[in-house]
Amino acid sequence: MITKLSLYKIIFENDTKPGKQFDVVLLWTILISIVVVMLDSIPSFNDQFKTEFYILEWIFTLLFTLEYGFRIFVNPKPLKYIFSFWGFVDLLSILPTYLSLFLYGYQYLLIVRIIRLLRVFRILKLIRFTKEAQFLINALKGSAYKIGIFLSAVVTITVILGTLMYVVESGENGFSSIPQSIYWAIVTITTVGYGDITPQTVLGKFFASIAMIIGYAILAVPTGIITLEMTKSNEPKKSCQKCGYKNPEDANFCSSCGMKIKEKVG
């Protein structure tokens, strides 16, 4: 007998054979629907297969609506799912097609087409199916504080450079205001280099050279921080017997409570 619990395990979990099969089918459905969206955006394809694309879109929309409804139905806490990140993603993947039923008329055609682009949110659902994606998300969470501090330092450097360039260039050569000069500093530090604003004075070029060198160093730091967190995630851990905090394998005392960590016997 099929129960809500068994359906919940199939739809929300993938540690069972039916759950894995459900995820595989859903994965291919998402991928095919994304391909259809991409092909539909090609004018020549849209003109030739407009009706076929419209039918396929409604088939995929009904399938995803059915999936969304089942997720709400079998979930012990439906409101928690509805207002969760994945709940919003699932809703955004089906909402545009239904909105197109109410936004009719020539003047609304462009709006409908723009709204329908929200269907690409389906691609976010692919993240559910990869352990590697979760591993990367955990690494980003672990390094969020360090990256936040680093970005604060970058913003400070950018403001200082922008202000200096405004003073050095005397408000000329495109450096008409401090915000405009900060924009130049951001473009230069990120090595984008649009070239719409360029310093003309010798001192200005000197500061620009410093900004370019800083830019290369800045690009490397976040990569190093995230890589370090990913390396830490792969390292074996020792659990503290008192507080349960996971310490590095070579730790003798807990970093959280200071308790001596007992070696495992056998």
Buried (B, 14 or more C-beta within 10 A) or exposed (E): EEEEEEBBBBBBEBEEEBBBEBBEEBBEBBEEBBEBBEBBEEEEBEEEBEEEBBEBBEEBBEBBBEBBEBBBEBBEEEEEBBEEEBBBBBBBBBBBBEBBEEBEEEEEEEEBBEBBEBBBBBBBBBBBBEEEEEEBEEBBEBBEEBBEEBEEEBEEBBBEBBBBBBBBBEEEBBBEEBEBBBBBBBBBBEEEEEEEBBBEBEEBEEBBEBBEEBBEEBEEBBEEBBEBBBEEEEEEEBEBEEEEBBBEEEBEEBEEEEEEBEEEEE
